[in-house]
Amino acid sequence: MRIEYLYRYPVKGLTAEALDQAEVETGGAIPWDRAFALAQGDAEFDPARPEFLPKYKFMCQMKIAKIAGLRTLFDP
């Protein structure tokens, strides 16, 4: 397998961040990929008891075109 480009999306639904490299363990994921999300006002997310929420509960470029102008940069 050859990987030519490597990206992560620190904030789900926003812009990608190009990576030069990433360490991924078997069965794991790219660190900090989709670690954050912008919830819709009615998402009813409880940080004390996090649970899966369906995709439509979060903002994304497909639904809100204006957020395509936002650029994300994450520095852990």
Stockholm file with secondary structure:
# STOCKHOLM 1.0

chainA/1-76         MRIEYLYRYPVKGLTAEALDQAEVETGGAIPWDRAFALAQGDAEFDPARPEFLPKYKFMCQMKIAKIAGLRTLFDP
#=GR chainA/1-76 SS CCCCCCEECSEETSCCEECSCCCCCTTCCCTTTTCEECBCTTCCCCTTSCCCCCGGGBCCTTTCGGGGGCCCCCCC
#=GC SS_cons        CCCCCCEECSEETSCCEECSCCCCCTTCCCTTTTCEECBCTTCCCCTTSCCCCCGGGBCCTTTCGGGGGCCCCCCC
//
